[in-house]
Amino acid sequence: MTTQLRGLAVLLRDQRALYAIGAAFVAIGLVATLSYPMLVKRLIDEGVLAGHMSRVNELALLLLGLLAAEGVATVVRDYYFNLAAERLTMRLRQSVFDHLLSQEIGFFDNRSVGELTTRLWDDVTVIGRVVGEPLGAAMRFALISALGMALLVYTSPALTLVLMLAVPPIAVVAWVLGGRVKTLSASTQQAYAEAGIVAEESLGGIRTVRAFSQEPAARARYREKLTAAVETARRRILANSARGGVSFVVGEAAALFGLWAGANLILQGRLTSGAVISFVLYGLLVARGLRRASEFWGEAVRGLGATQWIFEMLAREPRMAVGGGMRLARVEGAVTLDGVRFRYPTRPDADALAGIDLHVGPGEIVALVGRSGAGKSTILNLLLRFYDPDEGRISIDGHDARILDPAWLRSQIGVVLQEPVLFSGTIADNIRFGLAERSDAEVAAAAEVACAREFIERFPAGFATPIGTRGVQLSGGQRQRLAIARAVLRRPRILILDEATNALDSESEAFVHQALLALDYGPTTFIVAHRLSTVINIGRVLVLDRGQIIHSGRHDELLRTSPVYRQLIETQLAVR
């Protein structure tokens, strides 16, 4: 709770100028509100009971002016508080998003994108509903309660004592039920985040859902998660409603009891009618102030429950920095793996790599082959520093990759994954991804290398053609060629191709491989491949099995010396 309050205090302080203006108009409205009962007292005692109509008219006009002033103050107060809340939530949402982007890849291995995006939106929105107009209103009612209590004591200490009887029960109820609301609020946010996971998976994989006619199952899963979330919310609403109800009954009962006691004091001649009416009005203001302050406390506690994940996220230090470290003046492209062992954080009991020793010289092309799970893609993940080895080291031109700036290192690597990820925007935007300064001619040349220019120019808008979310408007082969063009445009010193041509037909694959092997800057190239056509002309093929390199050589040599490689090739030929 302390961490959350401290974090919110920092955010509130950043918007202090807007909150200060809003607070000034809270004070103006407060003066108007507290003056109202006092003028009513004078209207009754000096006007009505004294029989002076002119005095009644004067005070009535003054009351009307106070009402107008309070209305204007309320409008301006709400404007500045809500504007501050919008800016605060924007900054908080941006901070959480930035912090998520800085987390190591392992952080995302056991977290759903649906949960993260749902929390990024919903949890921050809950906070925004607390620190806007409700905060200004709560300040107003808290001050009304405090100052109104002082005016009550000034008017009648005896009656004030009666009203004070309502304070302890309201405070106890707010504290006890408020804790319950906070806990249930955090549970509700988690439940909705789980529903977001189902929605993200179902909509993100809509083609698979449709292909297997699983729409009813997807609806049922989503309904189940929403039902669980609503049940948790129901318990939270019940606790919050009980808190509000008890506060209302106790507060209003105290005000009514004060009215009864005041009537007795009038009959005894100890108070004037105007004073009693003024006291009752102040009493109602104090009671309403306490009730509204209690309601705000309930909302604030709910907001704090929602902030638990946010501030835990902001406090989490990434285990691997995104940037920072040494940068080499020139990269030749020599890559060495020395005794590398690695286990994925989500599978700590299984070796992904069980001792890899490998040296690849600058400009050399090697192919990695093996059964699924042999460790091929893991080597590529370590080269990209998505993870660091548990044992051993990876060196680039003789320098331990751990001391190199990760962002800079990745800028020296071009990568094409088996399932290329594209982004909403145009074809040119996706080829130029991360390289906005590259010219149209360079983009077109990269597309030419990837055998993509031909299909791009068939589109009426050419390179300006929008491709939809994740490139949904393109075929698998077209997406793959754009990913290859994106990697080539970087002119990397190290090129990683993870099944980069598996979605291409044989003719296109041959053209692309020929173009990649003939790149004028000669990058060191790692190719993960299953197709015979991919590896047959590669200078060195590495055969992996159970996280180890068990054989190395050319295709024809491995056919004679490696039973595992021969079985892989024979299996592929049999499938064909």
Secondary structure, DSSP 8 states (H G I E B T S, - for coil): -HHHHHHHHHHHHHTHHHHHHHHHHHHHHHHHHHHHHHHHHHIIIIIITTT-HHHHHHHHHHHHHHHHHHHHHHHHHHHHHHHHHHHHHHHHHHHHHHHHHHS-HHHHHTS-HHHHHHHHHHHHHHHHHHHSHHHHHHHHHHHHHHHHHHHHHHH-HHHHHHHHTTHHHHHHHHHHHHHHHHHHHHHHHHHHHHHHHHHHHHHHTHHHHHHTT-HHHHHHHHHHHHHHHHHHHHHHHHHHHHHHHHHHHHHHHHHHHHHHHHHHHHHTTSS-HHHHHHHHHHHHHHHHHHHHHHHHHHHHHHHHHHHHHHHHHHH---SS-SS-SB--S-----EEEEEEEE--TT-TTS-SEEEEEEEE-TT-EEEEEESTTSSHHHHHHHHTTSS--SEEEEEETTEEGGGB-HHHHHHTEEEE-SS----SSBHHHHHTTT-TT--HHHHHHHHHHTT-HHHHTTSTTGGG-B--GGGTTS-HHHHHHHHHHHHHHT--SEEEEESTTTTS-HHHHHHHHHHHHT-TT--EEEEE---HHHHTT-SEEEEEETTEEEEEE-HHHHHHH-HHHHHHHHHHHHH-
